[in-house]
């Protein structure tokens, strides 16, 4: 048997659902991200997939997400946008709408916790500083990092992203809780070698 690490996506899916189903899934969904976003019910609409195979496929993606979060226990240092993106990339990959998450860190920028605050889009959601910073105070956080995903794949910030960020920076200054960055997660392409944008690096933290 060929080593699994050298197997194609189709071959790996075949271990879960059989080769015919794997071929159909690759043809229908293409990228793994699209397959990860498919619901349990949607998967069962594919010919050859019943409850057990749909559950096996969803379980595989959930295990990948949990593997990416196991580093939480070691309190990683989140001192670069790359490390922030690495922490939450897999969790956000499966989301089909925007999710705003807040990372809480101590004075040495070590992880305290992550809170999924809201979902939708930042220009239609009321992101109130009270909700963000009350949690930070409860967790005794010295600083926070904002993270949200762009399901479109383009991590460029919108006007709403910039406004929400600056509003939270100002609120944090009053409370002496620094907003270290706002990282937007997207998808890597040939034109975009990085799958995220740091608003601090992009210069949007100058008030």
N, C-alpha and C positions, 0 to 999 in steps of 0.2 A: 504493500500500500504506500502511495506517495505521501510524504509528510504533509500534514494538514496546513502548515504555515505556507506551503507553496501552492495550495489548492486555489482555484478560482472561486469567485463569489457563488457562481452557479453550482460548483461541486460542493461547497460548504452547505448551501441551502438543500442540496440533494440529500445530505445526511439527515436533515430535519423532516423533509417532506417528499423525498423521492425525486428522481431526475426529471420526469415529465413535468411535475409541478414546479420544480426549480427553473426549468426552461421557460415556463409560462410566467413565473414571477419576474425573472430577469427581463423578459420581453415587455411585460406590462408596466413594471415600475422603473426599470433601468437602474438608477443609483440606489444604493442601500439607504440613503437618507429618506427617499420617497417611500421605500418599503417600511422603514421604521415608523413613519408617520401614519401608515395604514392602521385603521382600527381593527379590533378583533372581528367585528361583524363584516367589515369590508374584505378581510382576508378570506372569510368563508364563502364569499361570492365567486372566488376563483375555483374553477373546476378541479376537483381532486382534493380540495382542502375542507376538512370537517373541523369540529371543535378541537380535537386533539392536536392536529397539525397546526392550526391557527395558534393554539396555546403554546406549542413548542417554539414557533417563530417569535411570538411576542416575548416569551420567556428569555430567548437568546438575546434580544435587544435590551431587555430589562437587566439582565446580568451584566451586559457591557456598561450600562449606565451605573450600576452599583459598583462595578470594578473601578470606574473612574472616580467614585466618591470615597473609596476606602482610605485614601490619603487624609481624609478629614481627621481621623483619629490621631495622626501624627502632627497636627497643627502646623501645616506648611507655612512658610514665609511667602507672602503675596506682595512682593516688592516690584514686580514688573507686570505690564499688561499681558505678556506671554503666559506668565504663571496663572494669572486670573482666568485667561481663556482656557488653559489646560484644565483648570479645576471644574469648569462648568460646561465645557464644549459638548460632551456626550449627553448630558442631561437636556441641553437646549436643542440638540440636533433633531429630536423627535417632535418638537413643538410646531404646530401649524399656525399658531397665532403668537403675537408678542407676549413675552413674560418678563416682568420686571423683578429682578432679584437684588437683594441687598446683602453684601458680605460684610460681616463685622470683624474687625481686627483689633489687636491690642497695640500698645505703643511701639512694639517691635515689628508690627505688621504681620504678626502670626494670626492665623485663622482662629476666630472664636466660634463663628457659626454663619449659616446662610439662611435667609428667609425669602421665600417666594411671596412677593408682596401683592402683585396684581397681574391680570392678564387682559389682553385686548390690544390696543395701541395707545401710545403715550399721548396722542393728541385727542383721544376720546375718553381716556381715563383721568379721574381726578387723583393725582398723586400728591397727597398732602404731606408736607414736611412733618406734621405731628405724628403721622403713622410711621414714618421712617425713623425719626429720632427718638420716639418713645421706646421703640424696640432697642435702639442703640444704648439708651440709658439703662434699660433693664438688664442688658447683657454686659454693662460696664465697658462698652467699647470705646477705644480712644479715637477710632476713625472708621469710616465706612467706604466701601467701593460699590458703585452701582453697576449692574450688568443687565442687559436685555438682548434679546435676539431679534434679528430681522429675517423672517421666514423666506423673504424674496431672495436672500443670499447676498444682497448688497448691503454691506455694513456701514455705508456712508450715513452720517447723522442727519436727521430731519430737523426742521426748525423747532418742532415740538421737543425733540430730544435735547436740543441745545438749551431751550428755555427751561425745561424741567431741571436739567443739570444745574444751571446757574441759580435757579430758585433754591435748590437744595444746598448749594455751596454757601449762599448767603445765610440760610437758616442754620447751617452747621457752624458758621463763624460766630453767630450769636451764642450758640450752646457750647462752643469750644470743642466741637466734634468735627474733625476735618473730613471732607469728601476728597479722597485720594485720587479717584479716577472714575470715569464712566466708560465701560468697555461694551461695545456693541458687537455681537457675534453674528457672522454671516456664513458664507461658503467660499471656499478657496476655488479660484479659477486660474486659467493661464494668465489672464490679465491682472488678477488679484492674488499674488502669492500668499498673502496673509488673509486668514478668514475672520479677522476682527479689526476693529478700529478703536483706538484709545482717544477719547476726546481731549484728555490732557496733552497727549503727544501732538494732537491736531491743532492745539492752541486755543481751545474753547474755554479754558479755565481762567482766562484773563477777564476780569469783570470790569 
